[in-house]
Amino acid sequence: MRHMKSGKRLGRNTSHRKAMMRNMVTSFFDLEKITTTDARAKELRKMAEKLITMARRGDLHSRRLVMQVVRDKKVVAKLFDTIAPRYTERPGGYTRIIKLGHRSGDNASLSVIELVEEEFTAKPKKKKAPAKKAVKPVVPVIEETPVEEEAPAEEAPAEEAPAEEAPAEEAPAEEAPAEEAPAEEAPAEEAPAEEAPAEEAPAEEKKKD
């Protein structure tokens, strides 16, 4: 299995392939445009964009890492001073590959790889469509319909409540006779007052005798 073995061999052994790619990337940064086969251009793009990203940092450590690949000091100085400052605001995509067709002779596909010179303009981020959020409130409406049907069943005991309070209103009616009872006893107390003259009558008869 070909795990952890990215890249193409390009028909060469390891040392030859590294030397070829080192020479190609040096020529690419010096001329800013070269013509080569399609397969080599795609492998060159990976290496060139990584070196430009390191050159954008501009520190000494990055310069030493670049010089391990690009051995020409003039090209390294051009990369850090001229090429890298162009792409300070561009998040990758520093190169462009344009296919030219097939080469006469071996019929190999040719391509031109060049640096991008257009200014980068950031596209405004598109907001996610709120249509998905609008669909969600529709679901609770369907769930509320059974609740409306059960509501009259719960209100039925509330109507019977006044019927239970009716005896409480009748209680004062039973107490009314209790208040009238003293009124009937009042004449009973006045009766001895009327009998008093009857007792005095013998006293008057004794005086007449």
C-alpha positions as CSV (number, residue, x, y, z in Angstrom):
1,M,0.0,0.0,0.0
2,R,1.2,3.5,-0.8
3,H,0.6,5.2,2.5
4,M,2.4,8.5,3.4
5,K,4.0,8.6,-0.1
6,S,2.5,11.7,-1.7
7,G,3.8,13.3,-4.9
8,K,4.9,11.9,-8.2
9,R,8.2,10.3,-9.1
10,L,8.3,11.9,-12.5
11,G,10.4,9.0,-13.9
12,R,13.4,9.9,-11.7
13,N,15.0,8.6,-8.5
14,T,14.9,10.7,-5.3
15,S,18.2,12.6,-5.7
16,H,17.6,13.4,-9.3
17,R,14.0,14.5,-8.6
18,K,15.0,16.8,-5.7
19,A,17.7,18.4,-7.8
20,M,15.4,19.0,-10.7
21,M,12.7,20.6,-8.5
22,R,15.2,22.8,-6.8
23,N,16.5,24.1,-10.1
24,M,12.9,24.6,-11.4
25,V,11.7,26.6,-8.4
26,T,14.9,28.8,-8.6
27,S,14.2,29.5,-12.2
28,F,10.5,30.1,-11.5
29,F,11.2,32.8,-8.8
30,D,13.9,34.4,-11.0
31,L,11.7,34.6,-14.2
32,E,8.3,34.5,-12.6
33,K,7.0,32.3,-15.5
34,I,8.3,29.0,-17.0
35,T,7.0,26.5,-19.5
36,T,7.1,22.8,-18.6
37,T,5.1,19.6,-18.7
38,D,1.7,19.5,-16.9
39,A,2.9,16.9,-14.3
40,R,6.0,18.9,-13.4
41,A,4.1,22.2,-13.2
42,K,1.6,20.7,-10.6
43,E,4.5,19.4,-8.5
44,L,6.3,22.8,-8.8
45,R,3.2,24.6,-7.7
46,K,3.2,22.8,-4.3
47,M,6.8,23.7,-3.6
48,A,6.6,27.3,-4.8
49,E,3.5,28.2,-2.7
50,K,5.0,26.7,0.4
51,L,8.2,28.8,-0.1
52,I,6.2,32.0,-0.7
53,T,4.2,31.4,2.5
54,M,7.5,31.1,4.5
55,A,8.8,34.2,2.8
56,R,5.8,36.2,4.0
57,R,6.9,35.7,7.6
58,G,10.1,37.6,6.8
59,D,12.1,36.4,9.8
60,L,15.6,34.9,9.8
61,H,14.4,31.4,10.5
62,S,12.2,31.4,7.4
63,R,15.0,32.8,5.3
64,R,17.3,29.9,6.4
65,L,14.6,27.3,5.6
66,V,14.1,28.8,2.1
67,M,17.9,28.8,1.4
68,Q,17.9,25.0,2.0
69,V,15.9,24.7,-1.2
70,V,16.9,27.8,-3.2
71,R,20.7,28.0,-3.2
72,D,20.9,31.3,-5.1
73,K,21.1,34.3,-2.6
74,K,19.9,36.8,-5.2
75,V,16.8,34.8,-5.9
76,V,16.1,34.4,-2.2
77,A,16.5,38.2,-1.7
78,K,14.1,38.8,-4.6
79,L,11.6,36.3,-3.0
80,F,11.6,38.0,0.4
81,D,11.9,41.6,-0.8
82,T,9.7,41.7,-4.0
83,I,7.6,38.6,-4.4
84,A,6.4,37.9,-0.9
85,P,5.1,41.5,-0.2
86,R,2.7,41.2,-3.1
87,Y,0.7,38.5,-1.4
88,T,0.5,39.7,2.2
89,E,-3.4,39.8,2.0
90,R,-3.9,36.8,-0.3
91,P,-4.7,33.5,1.6
92,G,-2.9,31.2,-0.8
93,G,-3.2,30.6,-4.5
94,Y,-0.1,32.5,-5.6
95,T,0.4,30.7,-8.9
96,R,-1.6,29.9,-12.0
97,I,-1.3,27.0,-14.4
98,I,-2.4,27.5,-18.1
99,K,-2.4,24.5,-20.4
100,L,-0.9,25.0,-23.8
101,G,-1.7,21.7,-25.5
102,H,0.6,18.9,-26.6
103,R,4.3,19.0,-27.5
104,S,5.3,17.9,-31.0
105,G,7.6,14.9,-30.8
106,D,6.5,13.0,-27.7
107,N,3.0,14.4,-27.5
108,A,3.5,15.5,-23.8
109,S,1.0,18.0,-22.4
110,L,2.6,21.4,-21.9
111,S,1.7,24.1,-19.4
112,V,2.8,27.5,-18.3
113,I,3.1,28.2,-14.6
114,E,3.2,31.9,-13.5
115,L,2.8,34.1,-10.5
116,V,-0.6,35.7,-10.0
117,E,-0.4,39.5,-10.4
118,E,-4.0,40.6,-9.8
119,E,-4.9,42.3,-6.6
120,F,-6.8,40.1,-4.2
121,T,-10.3,41.3,-3.3
122,A,-12.0,39.4,-0.5
123,K,-15.5,38.2,-1.4
124,P,-18.2,39.0,1.2
125,K,-19.3,36.0,3.1
126,K,-22.7,34.7,2.2
127,K,-25.1,34.4,5.1
128,K,-26.7,31.0,5.5
129,A,-30.2,30.8,4.1
130,P,-32.7,31.5,6.9
131,A,-35.3,29.3,5.2
132,K,-34.3,26.3,7.3
133,K,-35.0,28.3,10.5
134,A,-38.4,29.3,9.2
135,V,-39.4,25.7,8.6
136,K,-38.9,24.8,12.3
137,P,-41.7,26.9,13.8
138,V,-44.3,25.0,11.6
139,V,-43.8,21.8,13.6
140,P,-45.0,23.1,17.0
141,V,-48.3,24.2,15.4
142,I,-49.2,20.6,14.6
143,E,-48.4,19.5,18.1
144,E,-50.7,22.1,19.7
145,T,-53.9,20.9,17.9
146,P,-54.6,18.0,20.3
147,V,-54.2,20.4,23.3
148,E,-57.0,22.6,22.0
149,E,-59.4,19.6,21.8
150,E,-58.7,18.6,25.4
151,A,-59.3,22.1,26.8
152,P,-63.2,21.8,27.0
153,A,-62.9,18.6,29.0
154,E,-60.8,20.4,31.6
155,E,-63.2,23.3,31.8
156,A,-66.2,21.1,32.7
157,P,-65.3,20.8,36.4
158,A,-64.9,24.6,36.5
159,E,-68.6,25.0,35.6
160,E,-69.7,22.6,38.5
161,A,-67.9,24.7,41.1
162,P,-70.8,27.3,41.5
163,A,-73.2,24.4,42.2
164,E,-71.1,23.4,45.2
165,E,-71.2,27.0,46.5
166,A,-75.0,27.1,46.5
167,P,-75.3,25.6,50.1
168,A,-73.1,28.3,51.4
169,E,-75.6,30.9,50.3
170,E,-78.5,29.1,51.9
171,A,-76.8,29.1,55.3
172,P,-77.8,32.7,56.2
173,A,-81.5,31.8,55.4
174,E,-81.5,29.1,58.1
175,E,-80.1,31.6,60.7
176,A,-82.9,34.0,60.1
177,P,-85.5,32.3,62.3
178,A,-82.9,32.2,65.1
179,E,-82.9,36.0,65.1
180,E,-86.8,36.2,65.2
181,A,-87.0,33.9,68.3
182,P,-86.3,36.6,70.8
183,A,-89.1,38.8,69.2
184,E,-91.7,36.1,70.0
185,E,-90.6,35.8,73.7
186,A,-91.0,39.5,74.4
187,P,-94.7,39.3,75.0
188,A,-94.2,36.5,77.4
189,E,-92.1,38.8,79.6
190,E,-94.8,41.6,79.5
191,A,-97.6,39.2,80.7
192,P,-96.8,39.5,84.4
193,A,-97.0,43.2,84.0
194,E,-100.7,42.9,83.0
195,E,-101.5,40.6,85.9
196,A,-100.2,43.1,88.5
197,P,-103.4,45.1,88.7
198,A,-105.3,41.9,89.3
199,E,-103.3,41.4,92.5
200,E,-104.0,44.9,93.7
201,A,-107.7,44.6,93.3
202,P,-108.2,42.8,96.7
203,A,-106.3,45.6,98.4
204,E,-108.8,48.1,97.1
205,E,-111.7,46.0,98.3
206,K,-110.3,45.8,101.8
207,K,-110.2,49.6,102.0
208,K,-113.9,49.8,101.0
209,D,-114.8,47.4,103.7
